[in-house]
């Protein structure tokens, strides 16, 4: 199913970031909830809020995993 750009914007989703759920009434299309929220701190640097504390080791492991995936 291809969603028009205006509908993706309305859902707050980029392509591939919608969830389709089949119900007895049809298909429910909803935006996938982001895992993190990126904001700008007072000093102008980006701040990522995950809703839980994240240690340095976890961040470095995620960076390494992303590099290996490329």
C-alpha positions as CSV (number, residue, x, y, z in Angstrom):
1,X,0.0,0.0,0.0
2,X,1.4,3.4,-1.0
3,X,0.4,6.3,1.2
4,X,0.3,9.8,-0.4
5,X,2.8,12.3,1.0
6,X,0.1,14.5,2.6
7,X,-1.1,11.4,4.5
8,X,2.4,10.5,5.7
9,X,2.9,14.1,6.9
10,X,-0.5,13.9,8.7
11,X,0.6,10.8,10.4
12,X,3.9,12.3,11.2
13,X,5.7,9.4,9.5
14,X,8.4,9.0,6.9
15,X,8.0,6.1,4.4
16,X,8.2,2.8,6.2
17,X,7.3,4.3,9.5
18,X,3.6,3.4,9.6
19,X,2.1,0.4,11.2
20,X,-0.8,-1.5,9.5
21,X,-3.1,-3.5,11.8
22,X,-5.9,-5.6,10.4
23,X,-9.1,-5.5,12.5
24,X,-12.6,-7.0,11.9
25,X,-13.6,-3.6,10.5
26,X,-10.7,-3.2,8.1
27,X,-7.2,-2.0,8.2
28,X,-5.9,0.5,10.8
29,X,-3.0,2.7,9.7
30,X,-1.1,4.4,12.4
31,X,2.3,6.1,12.8
32,X,5.0,4.1,14.6
33,X,5.9,5.7,17.9
34,X,9.5,6.9,17.8
35,X,11.9,5.2,20.3
36,X,13.6,8.5,21.0
37,X,12.9,12.2,21.0
38,X,15.6,14.5,19.7
39,X,15.6,18.0,21.2
40,X,18.0,21.0,21.3
41,X,19.6,21.8,24.6
42,X,20.2,25.4,25.8
43,X,23.8,25.2,24.4
44,X,22.4,24.4,20.9
45,X,23.6,20.7,20.9
46,X,21.2,17.9,20.2
47,X,19.8,15.9,23.1
48,X,18.3,12.4,22.7
49,X,15.7,11.4,25.2
50,X,14.9,7.7,25.4
51,X,12.7,7.7,28.4
52,X,15.3,5.7,30.3
53,X,18.9,6.1,31.4
54,X,21.5,5.0,28.7
55,X,25.1,4.3,29.6
56,X,28.1,5.1,27.5
57,X,28.8,1.5,26.8
58,X,25.3,1.0,25.3
59,X,25.8,4.1,23.1
60,X,29.2,2.9,21.9
61,X,27.8,-0.6,21.2
62,X,25.0,0.9,19.1
63,X,27.5,2.9,17.1
64,X,29.7,-0.1,16.5
65,X,26.6,-2.2,15.4
66,X,25.6,0.5,13.0
67,X,29.0,0.7,11.5
68,X,29.2,-3.1,11.0
69,X,25.8,-3.0,9.3
70,X,27.1,-0.6,6.7
